[in-house]
């Protein structure tokens, strides 16, 4: 049953999740209860993978709901992905305790959401140029296991194939309300952070003035030297963390400014142009969309959206939430990358 699965691409990042989602497909209509419970398990395992990718598992283990909420708060997942993860989690929990609440329509919607979440993960964490297959329900499999005739099955499924979230059930509305509360919480935290930064800056300015007035003190001179040594130590540590491929950027006037699980950020030492080396198996970099769109020299780049592109402009791709985007270029070898960066350096100078 796996040979023609819509989720065949899942095997590229997890054979266990591929096996699980195939079971979900095989029992989608004749066992909707099991489908909902296993769909919750699928998203729980996938969210754990994302959480580890983002470095959120280093301190202490989190519950499934806590992981989803934290990923949203930290901007690791967008609003539409958050909503789908939460909806599946709640539906799966309810199915485990109240079988009367399980319906075929829920199973069909779960299947669609699992597909969209899996495609999102592939494009963000595995390969930016992944081309998703056209979505379709596993009707052939369902016909083999469901007692309904083929025509009756088509009539049953048709209303949900083109279903949009304009028709929201009570559970979806509940998830929406929780999202609004989280958004308010994020705004409040951002406001508090801004106030804290302003106070810290004011305190720093006062401290700096006082330091200048008493700079003659030998103790203060010692502290300044100590601080300089600490800063140099930090810079040395950053240099030690660089990889051989990072040196290619350095040769072409790009300095390493930040590293995350998803990407490495580089900045041109002369004009401040920023680009990102993505953490994919293949060599791929993402350029600022304004740079690409305003220069005819850049052709062949593919639009790429990722929360890792923090210094790039944002726009809406799917869903309702704008995400940072740029244009991605893939290279087969480090030599090809070096040639491209050399031409880019020449253009930027």
N, C-alpha and C positions, 0 to 999 in steps of 0.2 A: 504493500500500500504506500510505501515511501517514494516510489519512483516518480510519481507525478504530483507530489505534494506541493501546494502553493508555498509552503514554508521551507522548501529545500535549501534556501540560502542560509537558514539558521544553523545548518550543520557546519558552516564556515567558522562560527565562533563557539558553538557548543553542541556536541553530539547528544548530550543528555537532554538539553532543551528541545532538540530536534525530535528525539524519540517521544518526548512528552507531548509536543504539539501535534505530532502525527496521531497519537492516541486520542487527543481531543477531537481532531477532525473525524476520525473513524466512528466516534460515538456521538457526534454532534446532535443529531436529531432523535435517535432512539434512546439516548441516555443524557438528556440535558443537565440533570443534576450532577452527574460525574463530570461533565464538561465544564461547568461553572467552578466546581471545587478545584479541578486540575488547572483551570485557567488562572485561578488565584495563585496556585503553587508555581506556575510558569512565571508570572510577573514577580513573585517574591524572589525567585532565584535570579531573574534578570536584574532586578533592582539591587540585589546583593553584589552582582558583578559591577554594576555602574557605581555603586557606593565605594567599592574597592578601587575602581579606576580613579575616582575623585579623591581618594585618600581619607574617607570618612570612617573607616573601620579600624583605624590605628589606635584610637583611644579606648573605646568601649563598644560592645555589641549593641545594635539597635533593633527595635521591633520593626516589623514590616511597615506599619503606618508611620513610625518615626523616620524611617529611611526615606519614604516618599516625601514627607513634609520637609525634611532637611534638604533633599535634592532640589526641591522647588525654592526653598528659602535661599539656597546658595547659587541659584540660577543655573543649576546643572541640567534641569529639565524645564521645558516650556509649559505654559498653561494647559494647552490641549493634551500634552502627554500626561501631565499631572492628573487632569480630570479623568482620563481613560484608566490610568493605574488605580486611582481611588475607586472608581465605579466598579471595576473588576474585583478589587479587594472586598468591597462591601457586598457585592452580589455573591461572591464566593463564600463569605462568612455567613450570609443569610441562608444560602442553599444548604450549608452544613447543619443548620439548626431548624430550618423550616422548609420541608420539601414541597409544601403547598404553594410556595412562592415561586417555584421554578417553572419557567415557560420556555417554549421553543424560541420565541422572539428574543429572550435574553441570551440564549445560546448562540443565536445567529449574530447578535450584536457583539457578543464577546469574541467571536471568531474574527469579525472585522477589526475590532480594537486590537487584538493580539497581532494581527497582520501589520497594522499601522505603527504600533509600538516597536515591533521587530524591525521594520524597514527603517524607522528613525534611528534605532541603535546601530544598524549596519552603516548608515550614512554618516553618523557622527563619530562612532568609535572604531569602525573597521575600514571602510573605504568611502571617501567622499563622492566618488563617481559611480557608486553602486546604482544600477538601474533596476528598480523594483518591478516585479512581474505585475501584470494587470490583475487587479483583485477579482476573485470570483469565489463563490461558495462551493464546497466539495459535493456538488449535486449527485455526481455519479456514485460516489461512495455512499451517500445517503440513500439512494435508490436501492442499493444492494442490501442495506440493513433495515430500511424502514418498510413497514407493511403497506403503506400507502402506494397507490399506483404512480407511475411516472407523471401523468398529467396532473393528478391531485397534488403531487409534491411540488410541481412547478407553480401551481396556483398558490400553494401555501408559502413558498419561498419568495415569489416575485415581489410582494409588498416591501420586503426587507432588503432586497438587493440594492435598491436605489435609496434606501432610507437615509435621511439626514438627521442631525440632532435638533432639528426644529421641533420635533415631537419629543419632549423630554419627559421621562417617567419621574416618579417621586424620588427615586434614588439619585437620579442625575441632578435634580433640583437641589437635593441635600448636599451633594458634592460641590455644586456651584456656590452654595451659601458658605461652605467651609473654605472654599477658595477665596471668596471675598474677604473673609475674616483673616486669612493668611496674608492677603495683599495689604490689608490695613496694618497688620503686625509688621510687615516688611517696611512700610512707609514710616511707621513710628521708630523702628530701629535705625533707619537711615537718617531720620531727623535727629535722633539722640546722638548718632555717630557724628553728624555734622556739627552739632553743638559742642560735643566733646573735643573734636578736632580744633574748633575755634578757640576753646578755652586753653587747650594744650599749646596752640600756636601763640596765644597771648602770654602764657606762662613762659614759653621758650624765649619770647622777645624780652620779657622782663629779666629772665635769667641771663640772657646774652648781654644785656645792658649792665647788669651787676658784675658779670664776669669781666667785661672790659674795664670797669672802674677799679677792679682789684687784681688786674692781670699781673701786677708785680709780685704777687705772692708766689713763692717757689712751689707751694703745694698745688696751686692752680695750674701752674706750668706743667707740673708732673701729670695732672689729670688730663690736660689737653693732649699731651704726648701719648698717654695711655689710650685715649679715645682714638687718636690717629692710628695707633697700632692695631686696635680692634677693627677699625674700618678696613685697614689693609689686609688683615686676616680674613675678613669677610670676602673681600675681592679675590684673595688668593684661593679661597674655598670655591668660589664660583668658577674660577679658572680651572681648578682641578676637576670640577664636575663636567667640564666640556668634553665633547666626543670628537673623534677624528673628522666627522662631517661638519662639526661646528667650525673647524679651522678653515673650511672652504669659504664660509661666510666671512670670517675674519680677514682672509686674503683679499676679499672684495669689498672691504670697508663697512662690513656689518658687524656690530658688536652685540653680544648676547646680553639681553636685559632681563629676561624672565623665563623660568621653566615651569611647566605644569604637566599633569598627566596626559593632557590632550595635545599640547603643542609647546614649541620653544619660540620665544619672541626675540626678534633681532631688530636693531635700529641702525640706520645708516649714520655713520659718524659725522658726516658733513651737513646733511640736510634734514635729518630726523625721520626719514622715510621708514615705516615699520612694515615688516612682513613676518609670516609665521611658518615654521617647519612643523608639519603635522606629524603626530605620533602614529603613523600607519606603517605597515610592513614595507610598502613601496615608498620611494622618495617623492614627497609632494610638498609644495609650498603654496601659501595663499597670499596674494597681493591685495593692497587696498583697492576697493572698487573704483574710487575716484581716480587713482593713478592709471588703472587699466582703461577706464571709460574715456579718459582725456588724452590717451596716447595710442595712436594707430599702430605703434610698433608691437603691441601686445595682442596676439591673436591665439585662439585655441584654448584659452582659459575657460574653465567651467565654474559657474556660480556655486559657491559653497557656503553653507550656513553652519555656525558653531558658536557655542558660548565661550569657546577658548579665544576667539578673536576680539578680545576686550577693547582694543583701541580702534576698531573699525566701526563704521556707521551701521545702523540697524534698519531692517525692513521686515515685513511680514512675508513668510514663505508659505506655510500652511496655517492652520490655526488662527488665533487672534493676537498672539504675542510677537512683537518684532524681535528678531534675533540678529546678532552681528553677522556680517557676511563679507565675502571677498571673492576673488577669482583664483581658482586653484590650477596649478600646473604640475604635471607628473613627469618624472624623469626615470629612465631605466638604470642609469649609472651615476656615480658621483661626478664623473667627468662631464656628463651632460649638464648636471646641476651647476658646476663651476663655469661652464661656458655661458649659461643663461645668466648667472649672477654677474659675470664680467660685463655682459651686454647691458644688464640692468644698471650696474654701477656707472657705466659710460653715459647712459641716458640721464641718470639722476644728477650727475655732476654739473 
